[in-house]
């Protein structure tokens, strides 16, 4: 759940999860800046396996 806010919970767990989410969003931004076509290919392949 990278693209939605974390639901309220224990303050420490929420802070940790928001930090992890922030890192994931930063990584996603870098991937989309450098090779968006490969990300789209990966997403398509992943959806075909489900």
N, CA, C, O and CB atoms as a CASP TS submission, in Angstrom:
PFRMAT TS
TARGET T0000
AUTHOR 0000-0000-0000
METHOD Language model
MODEL 1
PARENT N/A
ATOM      1  N   UNK     1       0.838  -1.180   0.000  1.00  0.00           N
ATOM      2  CA  UNK     1       0.000   0.000   0.000  1.00  0.00           C
ATOM      3  C   UNK     1       0.879   1.237   0.000  1.00  0.00           C
ATOM      4  O   UNK     1       0.986   1.935   1.009  1.00  0.00           O
ATOM      5  CB  UNK     1      -0.952   0.001   1.209  1.00  0.00           C
ATOM      6  N   UNK     2       1.491   1.499  -1.106  1.00  0.00           N
ATOM      7  CA  UNK     2       2.413   2.627  -1.203  1.00  0.00           C
ATOM      8  C   UNK     2       1.680   3.923  -1.508  1.00  0.00           C
ATOM      9  O   UNK     2       2.090   4.985  -1.039  1.00  0.00           O
ATOM     10  CB  UNK     2       3.459   2.362  -2.272  1.00  0.00           C
ATOM     11  N   UNK     3       0.614   3.859  -2.277  1.00  0.00           N
ATOM     12  CA  UNK     3      -0.022   5.074  -2.776  1.00  0.00           C
ATOM     13  C   UNK     3      -1.158   5.592  -1.905  1.00  0.00           C
ATOM     14  O   UNK     3      -1.836   6.548  -2.283  1.00  0.00           O
ATOM     15  CB  UNK     3      -0.535   4.830  -4.142  1.00  0.00           C
ATOM     16  N   UNK     4      -1.375   4.984  -0.759  1.00  0.00           N
ATOM     17  CA  UNK     4      -2.407   5.494   0.148  1.00  0.00           C
ATOM     18  C   UNK     4      -1.796   5.722   1.525  1.00  0.00           C
ATOM     19  O   UNK     4      -0.811   5.086   1.899  1.00  0.00           O
ATOM     20  CB  UNK     4      -3.611   4.509   0.239  1.00  0.00           C
ATOM     21  N   UNK     5      -2.390   6.627   2.255  1.00  0.00           N
ATOM     22  CA  UNK     5      -1.872   6.953   3.584  1.00  0.00           C
ATOM     23  C   UNK     5      -2.070   5.772   4.528  1.00  0.00           C
ATOM     24  O   UNK     5      -2.968   4.951   4.345  1.00  0.00           O
ATOM     25  CB  UNK     5      -2.566   8.214   4.147  1.00  0.00           C
ATOM     26  N   UNK     6      -1.225   5.710   5.521  1.00  0.00           N
ATOM     27  CA  UNK     6      -1.299   4.662   6.528  1.00  0.00           C
ATOM     28  C   UNK     6      -2.497   4.931   7.435  1.00  0.00           C
ATOM     29  O   UNK     6      -2.747   6.072   7.823  1.00  0.00           O
ATOM     30  CB  UNK     6       0.019   4.586   7.353  1.00  0.00           C
ATOM     31  N   UNK     7      -3.231   3.876   7.768  1.00  0.00           N
ATOM     32  CA  UNK     7      -4.369   4.054   8.673  1.00  0.00           C
ATOM     33  C   UNK     7      -3.865   4.273  10.098  1.00  0.00           C
ATOM     34  O   UNK     7      -2.806   3.763  10.466  1.00  0.00           O
ATOM     35  CB  UNK     7      -5.320   2.826   8.614  1.00  0.00           C
ATOM     36  N   UNK     8      -4.608   5.020  10.893  1.00  0.00           N
ATOM     37  CA  UNK     8      -4.175   5.324  12.263  1.00  0.00           C
ATOM     38  C   UNK     8      -3.988   4.058  13.097  1.00  0.00           C
ATOM     39  O   UNK     8      -4.784   3.122  13.012  1.00  0.00           O
ATOM     40  CB  UNK     8      -5.190   6.243  12.944  1.00  0.00           C
ATOM     41  N   UNK     9      -2.939   4.041  13.892  1.00  0.00           N
ATOM     42  CA  UNK     9      -2.629   2.920  14.776  1.00  0.00           C
ATOM     43  C   UNK     9      -1.706   3.442  15.862  1.00  0.00           C
ATOM     44  O   UNK     9      -1.643   4.649  16.092  1.00  0.00           O
ATOM     45  CB  UNK     9      -1.973   1.722  13.995  1.00  0.00           C
ATOM     46  N   UNK    10      -1.013   2.579  16.510  1.00  0.00           N
ATOM     47  CA  UNK    10       0.009   2.957  17.493  1.00  0.00           C
ATOM     48  C   UNK    10       0.928   4.002  16.862  1.00  0.00           C
ATOM     49  O   UNK    10       1.356   3.831  15.720  1.00  0.00           O
ATOM     50  CB  UNK    10       0.829   1.705  17.972  1.00  0.00           C
ATOM     51  N   UNK    11       1.232   5.062  17.572  1.00  0.00           N
ATOM     52  CA  UNK    11       2.009   6.184  17.025  1.00  0.00           C
ATOM     53  C   UNK    11       3.379   5.747  16.522  1.00  0.00           C
ATOM     54  O   UNK    11       3.819   6.213  15.472  1.00  0.00           O
ATOM     55  CB  UNK    11       2.178   7.266  18.080  1.00  0.00           C
ATOM     56  N   UNK    12       4.055   4.873  17.240  1.00  0.00           N
ATOM     57  CA  UNK    12       5.388   4.424  16.817  1.00  0.00           C
ATOM     58  C   UNK    12       5.306   3.570  15.556  1.00  0.00           C
ATOM     59  O   UNK    12       6.118   3.731  14.645  1.00  0.00           O
ATOM     60  CB  UNK    12       6.070   3.632  17.943  1.00  0.00           C
ATOM     61  N   UNK    13       4.347   2.676  15.496  1.00  0.00           N
ATOM     62  CA  UNK    13       4.171   1.836  14.313  1.00  0.00           C
ATOM     63  C   UNK    13       3.780   2.682  13.117  1.00  0.00           C
ATOM     64  O   UNK    13       4.247   2.446  12.003  1.00  0.00           O
ATOM     65  CB  UNK    13       3.113   0.754  14.566  1.00  0.00           C
ATOM     66  N   UNK    14       2.929   3.665  13.346  1.00  0.00           N
ATOM     67  CA  UNK    14       2.505   4.547  12.260  1.00  0.00           C
ATOM     68  C   UNK    14       3.686   5.353  11.727  1.00  0.00           C
ATOM     69  O   UNK    14       3.827   5.514  10.515  1.00  0.00           O
ATOM     70  CB  UNK    14       1.389   5.492  12.737  1.00  0.00           C
ATOM     71  N   UNK    15       4.534   5.860  12.616  1.00  0.00           N
ATOM     72  CA  UNK    15       5.711   6.618  12.187  1.00  0.00           C
ATOM     73  C   UNK    15       6.653   5.732  11.385  1.00  0.00           C
ATOM     74  O   UNK    15       7.179   6.156  10.356  1.00  0.00           O
ATOM     75  CB  UNK    15       6.446   7.214  13.401  1.00  0.00           C
ATOM     76  N   UNK    16       6.869   4.506  11.846  1.00  0.00           N
ATOM     77  CA  UNK    16       7.732   3.570  11.120  1.00  0.00           C
ATOM     78  C   UNK    16       7.160   3.278   9.736  1.00  0.00           C
ATOM     79  O   UNK    16       7.880   3.341   8.739  1.00  0.00           O
ATOM     80  CB  UNK    16       7.899   2.260  11.914  1.00  0.00           C
ATOM     81  N   UNK    17       5.873   2.959   9.674  1.00  0.00           N
ATOM     82  CA  UNK    17       5.242   2.631   8.395  1.00  0.00           C
ATOM     83  C   UNK    17       5.254   3.812   7.435  1.00  0.00           C
ATOM     84  O   UNK    17       5.446   3.622   6.234  1.00  0.00           O
ATOM     85  CB  UNK    17       3.813   2.168   8.619  1.00  0.00           C
ATOM     86  N   UNK    18       5.055   5.009   7.932  1.00  0.00           N
ATOM     87  CA  UNK    18       5.113   6.193   7.065  1.00  0.00           C
ATOM     88  C   UNK    18       6.532   6.398   6.534  1.00  0.00           C
ATOM     89  O   UNK    18       6.710   6.811   5.388  1.00  0.00           O
ATOM     90  CB  UNK    18       4.643   7.454   7.833  1.00  0.00           C
ATOM     91  N   UNK    19       7.534   6.112   7.354  1.00  0.00           N
ATOM     92  CA  UNK    19       8.920   6.200   6.897  1.00  0.00           C
ATOM     93  C   UNK    19       9.204   5.202   5.789  1.00  0.00           C
ATOM     94  O   UNK    19       9.842   5.536   4.791  1.00  0.00           O
ATOM     95  CB  UNK    19       9.877   5.970   8.058  1.00  0.00           C
ATOM     96  N   UNK    20       8.728   3.977   5.966  1.00  0.00           N
ATOM     97  CA  UNK    20       8.904   2.950   4.939  1.00  0.00           C
ATOM     98  C   UNK    20       8.183   3.355   3.655  1.00  0.00           C
ATOM     99  O   UNK    20       8.707   3.174   2.556  1.00  0.00           O
ATOM    100  CB  UNK    20       8.384   1.585   5.439  1.00  0.00           C
ATOM    101  N   UNK    21       6.986   3.899   3.801  1.00  0.00           N
ATOM    102  CA  UNK    21       6.205   4.351   2.641  1.00  0.00           C
ATOM    103  C   UNK    21       6.934   5.472   1.907  1.00  0.00           C
ATOM    104  O   UNK    21       6.955   5.510   0.677  1.00  0.00           O
ATOM    105  CB  UNK    21       4.803   4.828   3.080  1.00  0.00           C
ATOM    106  N   UNK    22       7.529   6.380   2.671  1.00  0.00           N
ATOM    107  CA  UNK    22       8.267   7.489   2.082  1.00  0.00           C
ATOM    108  C   UNK    22       9.448   6.975   1.255  1.00  0.00           C
ATOM    109  O   UNK    22       9.702   7.468   0.156  1.00  0.00           O
ATOM    110  CB  UNK    22       8.759   8.448   3.178  1.00  0.00           C
ATOM    111  N   UNK    23      10.167   5.985   1.786  1.00  0.00           N
ATOM    112  CA  UNK    23      11.281   5.393   1.037  1.00  0.00           C
ATOM    113  C   UNK    23      10.789   4.734  -0.250  1.00  0.00           C
ATOM    114  O   UNK    23      11.418   4.868  -1.299  1.00  0.00           O
ATOM    115  CB  UNK    23      12.024   4.365   1.904  1.00  0.00           C
ATOM    116  N   UNK    24       9.678   4.031  -0.168  1.00  0.00           N
ATOM    117  CA  UNK    24       9.128   3.367  -1.349  1.00  0.00           C
ATOM    118  C   UNK    24       8.710   4.377  -2.412  1.00  0.00           C
ATOM    119  O   UNK    24       8.929   4.153  -3.603  1.00  0.00           O
ATOM    120  CB  UNK    24       7.936   2.497  -0.959  1.00  0.00           C
ATOM    121  N   UNK    25       8.115   5.478  -1.992  1.00  0.00           N
ATOM    122  CA  UNK    25       7.716   6.511  -2.952  1.00  0.00           C
ATOM    123  C   UNK    25       8.933   7.159  -3.610  1.00  0.00           C
ATOM    124  O   UNK    25       8.899   7.474  -4.800  1.00  0.00           O
ATOM    125  CB  UNK    25       6.865   7.582  -2.257  1.00  0.00           C
ATOM    126  N   UNK    26       9.998   7.356  -2.851  1.00  0.00           N
ATOM    127  CA  UNK    26      11.234   7.917  -3.406  1.00  0.00           C
ATOM    128  C   UNK    26      11.827   6.967  -4.440  1.00  0.00           C
ATOM    129  O   UNK    26      12.254   7.401  -5.510  1.00  0.00           O
ATOM    130  CB  UNK    26      12.261   8.196  -2.284  1.00  0.00           C
ATOM    131  N   UNK    27      11.856   5.680  -4.130  1.00  0.00           N
ATOM    132  CA  UNK    27      12.371   4.687  -5.071  1.00  0.00           C
ATOM    133  C   UNK    27      11.509   4.644  -6.329  1.00  0.00           C
ATOM    134  O   UNK    27      12.033   4.586  -7.441  1.00  0.00           O
ATOM    135  CB  UNK    27      12.424   3.295  -4.412  1.00  0.00           C
ATOM    136  N   UNK    28      10.199   4.673  -6.156  1.00  0.00           N
ATOM    137  CA  UNK    28       9.291   4.667  -7.302  1.00  0.00           C
ATOM    138  C   UNK    28       9.532   5.883  -8.192  1.00  0.00           C
ATOM    139  O   UNK    28       9.531   5.773  -9.418  1.00  0.00           O
ATOM    140  CB  UNK    28       7.829   4.637  -6.829  1.00  0.00           C
ATOM    141  N   UNK    29       9.735   7.032  -7.574  1.00  0.00           N
ATOM    142  CA  UNK    29       9.994   8.258  -8.330  1.00  0.00           C
ATOM    143  C   UNK    29      11.275   8.126  -9.154  1.00  0.00           C
ATOM    144  O   UNK    29      11.320   8.554 -10.307  1.00  0.00           O
ATOM    145  CB  UNK    29      10.097   9.465  -7.380  1.00  0.00           C
ATOM    146  N   UNK    30      12.303   7.538  -8.569  1.00  0.00           N
ATOM    147  CA  UNK    30      13.561   7.346  -9.302  1.00  0.00           C
ATOM    148  C   UNK    30      13.388   6.386 -10.464  1.00  0.00           C
ATOM    149  O   UNK    30      13.893   6.635 -11.559  1.00  0.00           O
ATOM    150  CB  UNK    30      14.648   6.830  -8.368  1.00  0.00           C
ATOM    151  N   UNK    31      12.679   5.291 -10.234  1.00  0.00           N
ATOM    152  CA  UNK    31      12.440   4.322 -11.306  1.00  0.00           C
ATOM    153  C   UNK    31      11.687   4.991 -12.451  1.00  0.00           C
ATOM    154  O   UNK    31      12.058   4.832 -13.614  1.00  0.00           O
ATOM    155  CB  UNK    31      11.646   3.099 -10.778  1.00  0.00           C
ATOM    156  N   UNK    32      10.638   5.734 -12.130  1.00  0.00           N
ATOM    157  CA  UNK    32       9.842   6.376 -13.170  1.00  0.00           C
ATOM    158  C   UNK    32      10.619   7.470 -13.895  1.00  0.00           C
ATOM    159  O   UNK    32      10.328   7.759 -15.056  1.00  0.00           O
ATOM    160  CB  UNK    32       8.577   6.956 -12.570  1.00  0.00           C
ATOM    161  N   UNK    33      11.591   8.077 -13.242  1.00  0.00           N
ATOM    162  CA  UNK    33      12.404   9.110 -13.887  1.00  0.00           C
ATOM    163  C   UNK    33      13.410   8.505 -14.860  1.00  0.00           C
ATOM    164  O   UNK    33      13.750   9.130 -15.864  1.00  0.00           O
ATOM    165  CB  UNK    33      13.134   9.941 -12.835  1.00  0.00           C
ATOM    166  N   UNK    34      13.889   7.302 -14.576  1.00  0.00           N
ATOM    167  CA  UNK    34      14.974   6.727 -15.375  1.00  0.00           C
ATOM    168  C   UNK    34      14.522   5.653 -16.362  1.00  0.00           C
ATOM    169  O   UNK    34      15.107   5.530 -17.438  1.00  0.00           O
ATOM    170  CB  UNK    34      16.003   6.147 -14.464  1.00  0.00           C
ATOM    171  N   UNK    35      13.508   4.882 -16.024  1.00  0.00           N
ATOM    172  CA  UNK    35      13.102   3.803 -16.937  1.00  0.00           C
ATOM    173  C   UNK    35      11.614   3.467 -16.779  1.00  0.00           C
ATOM    174  O   UNK    35      11.264   2.352 -16.391  1.00  0.00           O
ATOM    175  CB  UNK    35      13.954   2.543 -16.684  1.00  0.00           C
ATOM    176  N   UNK    36      10.745   4.433 -17.082  1.00  0.00           N
ATOM    177  CA  UNK    36       9.309   4.191 -16.894  1.00  0.00           C
ATOM    178  C   UNK    36       8.774   3.041 -17.746  1.00  0.00           C
ATOM    179  O   UNK    36       7.864   2.329 -17.320  1.00  0.00           O
ATOM    180  CB  UNK    36       8.537   5.447 -17.213  1.00  0.00           C
ATOM    181  N   UNK    37       9.326   2.854 -18.939  1.00  0.00           N
ATOM    182  CA  UNK    37       8.835   1.779 -19.800  1.00  0.00           C
ATOM    183  C   UNK    37       9.123   0.410 -19.196  1.00  0.00           C
ATOM    184  O   UNK    37       8.319  -0.509 -19.352  1.00  0.00           O
ATOM    185  CB  UNK    37       9.466   1.880 -21.187  1.00  0.00           C
ATOM    186  N   UNK    38      10.240   0.259 -18.518  1.00  0.00           N
ATOM    187  CA  UNK    38      10.548  -1.023 -17.888  1.00  0.00           C
ATOM    188  C   UNK    38       9.662  -1.266 -16.672  1.00  0.00           C
ATOM    189  O   UNK    38       9.306  -2.409 -16.384  1.00  0.00           O
ATOM    190  CB  UNK    38      12.022  -1.077 -17.481  1.00  0.00           C
ATOM    191  N   UNK    39       9.305  -0.211 -15.963  1.00  0.00           N
ATOM    192  CA  UNK    39       8.376  -0.371 -14.839  1.00  0.00           C
ATOM    193  C   UNK    39       7.019  -0.841 -15.355  1.00  0.00           C
ATOM    194  O   UNK    39       6.407  -1.741 -14.779  1.00  0.00           O
ATOM    195  CB  UNK    39       8.226   0.961 -14.051  1.00  0.00           C
ATOM    196  N   UNK    40       6.555  -0.231 -16.436  1.00  0.00           N
ATOM    197  CA  UNK    40       5.262  -0.621 -16.990  1.00  0.00           C
ATOM    198  C   UNK    40       5.288  -2.068 -17.471  1.00  0.00           C
ATOM    199  O   UNK    40       4.305  -2.794 -17.319  1.00  0.00           O
ATOM    200  CB  UNK    40       4.871   0.310 -18.141  1.00  0.00           C
ATOM    201  N   UNK    41       6.408  -2.487 -18.050  1.00  0.00           N
ATOM    202  CA  UNK    41       6.556  -3.881 -18.477  1.00  0.00           C
ATOM    203  C   UNK    41       6.489  -4.808 -17.269  1.00  0.00           C
ATOM    204  O   UNK    41       5.810  -5.834 -17.313  1.00  0.00           O
ATOM    205  CB  UNK    41       7.888  -4.084 -19.238  1.00  0.00           C
ATOM    206  N   UNK    42       7.185  -4.457 -16.194  1.00  0.00           N
ATOM    207  CA  UNK    42       7.186  -5.263 -14.986  1.00  0.00           C
ATOM    208  C   UNK    42       5.775  -5.360 -14.399  1.00  0.00           C
ATOM    209  O   UNK    42       5.340  -6.440 -14.000  1.00  0.00           O
ATOM    210  CB  UNK    42       8.156  -4.676 -13.955  1.00  0.00           C
ATOM    211  N   UNK    43       5.067  -4.235 -14.345  1.00  0.00           N
ATOM    212  CA  UNK    43       3.712  -4.223 -13.799  1.00  0.00           C
ATOM    213  C   UNK    43       2.782  -5.102 -14.636  1.00  0.00           C
ATOM    214  O   UNK    43       1.934  -5.810 -14.094  1.00  0.00           O
ATOM    215  CB  UNK    43       3.171  -2.784 -13.736  1.00  0.00           C
ATOM    216  N   UNK    44       2.945  -5.053 -15.950  1.00  0.00           N
ATOM    217  CA  UNK    44       2.125  -5.887 -16.831  1.00  0.00           C
ATOM    218  C   UNK    44       2.409  -7.361 -16.594  1.00  0.00           C
ATOM    219  O   UNK    44       1.481  -8.166 -16.503  1.00  0.00           O
ATOM    220  CB  UNK    44       2.379  -5.532 -18.302  1.00  0.00           C
ATOM    221  N   UNK    45       3.690  -7.724 -16.492  1.00  0.00           N
ATOM    222  CA  UNK    45       4.060  -9.116 -16.245  1.00  0.00           C
ATOM    223  C   UNK    45       3.531  -9.590 -14.894  1.00  0.00           C
ATOM    224  O   UNK    45       3.076 -10.727 -14.772  1.00  0.00           O
ATOM    225  CB  UNK    45       5.584  -9.283 -16.304  1.00  0.00           C
ATOM    226  N   UNK    46       3.588  -8.741 -13.898  1.00  0.00           N
ATOM    227  CA  UNK    46       3.104  -9.114 -12.567  1.00  0.00           C
ATOM    228  C   UNK    46       1.595  -9.341 -12.580  1.00  0.00           C
ATOM    229  O   UNK    46       1.099 -10.261 -11.930  1.00  0.00           O
ATOM    230  CB  UNK    46       3.465  -8.028 -11.539  1.00  0.00           C
ATOM    231  N   UNK    47       0.865  -8.505 -13.320  1.00  0.00           N
ATOM    232  CA  UNK    47      -0.592  -8.668 -13.359  1.00  0.00           C
ATOM    233  C   UNK    47      -0.987  -9.925 -14.127  1.00  0.00           C
ATOM    234  O   UNK    47      -2.030 -10.516 -13.847  1.00  0.00           O
ATOM    235  CB  UNK    47      -1.251  -7.437 -13.996  1.00  0.00           C
ATOM    236  N   UNK    48      -0.172 -10.340 -15.086  1.00  0.00           N
ATOM    237  CA  UNK    48      -0.456 -11.562 -15.839  1.00  0.00           C
ATOM    238  C   UNK    48      -0.268 -12.800 -14.975  1.00  0.00           C
ATOM    239  O   UNK    48      -0.918 -13.820 -15.203  1.00  0.00           O
ATOM    240  CB  UNK    48       0.439 -11.647 -17.072  1.00  0.00           C
ATOM    241  N   UNK    49       0.619 -12.721 -13.983  1.00  0.00           N
ATOM    242  CA  UNK    49       0.888 -13.867 -13.113  1.00  0.00           C
ATOM    243  C   UNK    49      -0.177 -14.034 -12.039  1.00  0.00           C
ATOM    244  O   UNK    49      -0.289 -15.109 -11.450  1.00  0.00           O
ATOM    245  CB  UNK    49       2.250 -13.719 -12.461  1.00  0.00           C
ATOM    246  N   UNK    50      -0.952 -13.009 -11.776  1.00  0.00           N
ATOM    247  CA  UNK    50      -1.975 -13.085 -10.717  1.00  0.00           C
ATOM    248  C   UNK    50      -3.218 -13.782 -11.165  1.00  0.00           C
ATOM    249  O   UNK    50      -4.162 -13.921 -10.387  1.00  0.00           O
ATOM    250  CB  UNK    50      -2.334 -11.718 -10.235  1.00  0.00           C
TER
END
